[in-house]
Amino acid sequence: MPLISVIVPVYKVEPYLRRCVDSILAQTFTDFELILVDDGSPDNCGVICDEYAQRDSRVHVIHQENGGLSAARNAGIDWAIANSDSQWLSFVDSDDWVHPQMLEQLYRGVQEHRVKVSICGYRETEGNDPWEKEEFASKLWPVEQYYVEHNINATIAVCKLYHKDCFKVIRYPVGKLHEDEYVTYRILFEFDQVAVIDSPMYAYFVNPQGITKGTWTTKRLDVLGAMQEQVRFFKNNGFHKAYECQCKGFALLLQHMVQRLADKDTVMKKELNVVRRAYKKHLLMNRDAVPFVWENMWFYESAFPRFMNLYWNACGVRNKLKKLMKRS
């Protein structure tokens, strides 16, 4: 009976797939199974997956029509729950790779601290950089503190070991980009503490053809709904530090999106208006956490040009009145 099910969604990653799978099969912790979900990949990924299954009994392959990353992850979760006695789940993206001790250290973390989730660090890379030799140690973190101080790692699906019970009800939203943003925080905030290995044990490949790393598309607006859900969740459940952190993070994201969309080479008026409306709503509903500050004046100019014209005109009138009052 494997203790851990490792789920890898596979789609159009033929040049990188073997590197990913080999790094998982080379783990020092051997009591695991590997679930490869071929999400209708049009290249030879499905064939490569089947080759691994024939060579290694720990490998299971699911072939399905293309449904996106969420559908592929969900298929792996459903298979593990229905067909395996494993107790833990972990996710690896198929163009990434992992440290030989990642599963060992993640499992040690949940066992030592008796928690339901453990997290390791990650590094971004463009190639096969060697892992540095170091001693690994885990420690307990309060969930809210970890979220505030390590926001990116606290929202991605990878770099983690989850107890299977975490996915009794939760699944990834099919058809959404930035699907991690909808799910990971909900799992983490079910608990008071998580085990954390600070060392990077996950190699996040900066793939220019990757889903979230390519050119701008309207699907990138999916993140707005996820961020709005997070802000509401933290506000309604009294996680004040996480609420303030996410309010500011959401504001910065919206500023970045306005800049991208307002660029002369990538004018997308409809999408720009969506982002502007989201920012106005965010300011109105969370004005205590997102103050109107002078340092962001350049942003307001680009995001709301008509409003800022009125604002500056009003400022001019006010200044003239002040001068007249001083004279009198």
KEPA-558318 format. One line per 2 residues: for each residue x, z, y of C-alpha. Coordinates in steps of 0.5 Angstrom, whole numbers. Layout:
residues N
X Z Y | ...;
//
This chain:
residues 328
0 0 0 | 3 -2 7;
3 3 12 | 3 -2 18;
0 -9 19 | 4 -13 24;
0 -19 27 | 3 -25 30;
-2 -30 33 | 1 -37 32;
0 -43 37 | 5 -49 39;
11 -45 38 | 15 -49 32;
22 -48 36 | 21 -41 36;
17 -39 30 | 22 -38 25;
26 -33 30 | 20 -29 31;
18 -28 23 | 25 -27 21;
26 -21 26 | 20 -18 23;
22 -19 16 | 29 -16 17;
26 -9 19 | 30 -3 17;
23 0 16 | 20 -4 10;
13 -1 8 | 9 -6 12;
5 -13 12 | 6 -19 16;
-1 -23 18 | 1 -29 21;
-5 -32 24 | -5 -40 25;
-10 -41 31 | -11 -49 30;
-4 -50 32 | -3 -58 32;
5 -58 30 | 8 -55 24;
7 -48 25 | 2 -48 20;
6 -51 15 | 12 -46 17;
7 -40 16 | 5 -42 9;
13 -43 7 | 14 -36 9;
8 -33 5 | 10 -37 -1;
17 -33 -1 | 15 -26 1;
9 -23 -2 | 9 -18 5;
7 -25 9 | -1 -26 9;
-3 -33 13 | -10 -34 16;
-11 -41 18 | -17 -42 23;
-20 -47 29 | -16 -46 35;
-20 -40 39 | -14 -37 44;
-10 -31 43 | -16 -26 43;
-19 -30 38 | -13 -30 34;
-11 -23 35 | -18 -21 33;
-18 -25 26 | -11 -21 25;
-15 -14 26 | -21 -16 22;
-17 -18 16 | -13 -12 16;
-19 -7 17 | -23 -11 11;
-17 -13 6 | -11 -8 7;
-10 0 7 | -5 0 12;
-6 6 17 | -3 3 23;
-3 -4 27 | 3 -7 31;
3 -14 35 | 8 -19 36;
8 -26 40 | 10 -31 36;
15 -34 41 | 18 -27 42;
23 -23 37 | 24 -15 36;
30 -11 34 | 31 -9 27;
29 -2 28 | 23 -3 32;
18 -1 27 | 22 5 24;
23 8 31 | 15 7 33;
13 10 26 | 18 16 27;
15 17 34 | 8 18 32;
10 22 26 | 14 27 30;
9 28 36 | 3 27 32;
0 22 36 | -4 15 35;
0 11 40 | 8 10 40;
11 5 45 | 18 2 46;
21 -1 52 | 22 -9 52;
27 -14 56 | 26 -21 58;
30 -26 56 | 31 -34 56;
35 -34 49 | 38 -30 43;
42 -24 47 | 45 -19 42;
42 -12 42 | 46 -7 45;
48 -1 40 | 45 5 42;
42 12 39 | 34 12 40;
30 18 41 | 22 19 43;
19 24 47 | 12 25 49;
9 23 56 | 2 24 59;
-2 18 59 | -4 18 66;
4 19 68 | 6 14 63;
1 9 66 | 3 10 73;
11 10 72 | 11 4 67;
5 0 69 | 7 -7 66;
9 -4 59 | 2 0 59;
-2 -6 60 | 1 -11 55;
-1 -11 47 | 6 -11 45;
12 -6 44 | 7 -1 41;
4 2 34 | -3 4 34;
-7 8 29 | -12 3 26;
-18 7 29 | -16 5 36;
-19 -2 34 | -26 1 30;
-30 -2 36 | -25 -5 41;
-23 -12 40 | -20 -17 45;
-24 -21 50 | -25 -29 47;
-24 -34 52 | -20 -30 57;
-13 -30 60 | -9 -24 61;
-13 -21 55 | -9 -15 55;
-11 -12 61 | -18 -12 59;
-16 -7 53 | -10 -4 53;
-11 2 58 | -18 3 54;
-14 5 48 | -9 9 51;
-13 13 56 | -17 15 49;
-11 20 48 | -8 25 53;
-1 23 50 | 3 18 47;
10 17 44 | 15 13 48;
22 10 46 | 25 8 53;
30 3 50 | 28 -4 50;
27 -6 42 | 22 -12 44;
25 -19 47 | 20 -22 51;
22 -29 51 | 21 -33 58;
18 -39 55 | 16 -44 61;
11 -47 57 | 8 -40 55;
1 -38 56 | 2 -34 62;
8 -37 65 | 6 -44 66;
3 -48 72 | -3 -45 76;
-10 -46 73 | -16 -43 74;
-16 -39 68 | -11 -34 72;
-17 -32 76 | -19 -28 69;
-14 -22 71 | -19 -21 77;
-25 -18 72 | -20 -14 68;
-17 -11 74 | -24 -9 77;
-26 -6 71 | -19 -2 71;
-20 1 78 | -28 3 76;
-26 6 70 | -20 10 73;
-25 12 79 | -31 14 75;
-27 18 70 | -23 22 75;
-16 19 73 | -14 20 81;
-7 18 80 | -8 12 76;
-14 10 80 | -9 10 87;
-4 6 83 | -8 1 80;
-12 0 87 | -5 -1 90;
-3 -6 85 | -9 -10 85;
-9 -11 93 | -2 -13 92;
-4 -18 86 | -9 -21 91;
-4 -22 96 | 0 -26 92;
-6 -30 89 | -8 -32 96;
-1 -34 98 | 0 -38 92;
-7 -41 93 | -6 -42 100;
0 -46 99 | 0 -53 102;
2 -56 95 | -3 -52 91;
-9 -52 95 | -15 -50 91;
-21 -48 96 | -26 -45 91;
-21 -41 88 | -18 -38 94;
-25 -36 96 | -26 -33 90;
-20 -29 91 | -22 -27 98;
-28 -25 96 | -25 -20 91;
-20 -17 96 | -26 -16 101;
-30 -12 96 | -24 -9 93;
-23 -6 100 | -30 -4 102;
-31 0 95 | -24 3 95;
-22 4 102 | -19 11 101;
-14 8 96 | -12 1 100;
-11 3 107 | -11 -3 112;
-4 -2 114 | 0 -6 120;
5 -8 114 | 0 -12 111;
-2 -16 117 | 2 -22 115;
-3 -22 109 | -9 -21 113;
-7 -27 117 | -7 -32 111;
-13 -29 107 | -18 -28 113;
-16 -33 119 | -23 -33 122;
-23 -25 122 | -16 -24 124;
-18 -29 130 | -24 -25 132;
-19 -18 131 | -14 -21 136;
-19 -23 141 | -22 -16 140;
-15 -13 141 | -14 -17 147;
-21 -15 151 | -19 -8 149;
-12 -8 152 | -15 -12 158;
-20 -6 159 | -15 -1 158;
-11 -4 164 | -17 -5 168;
-19 3 167 | -11 5 169;
-12 1 175 | -18 4 177;
//
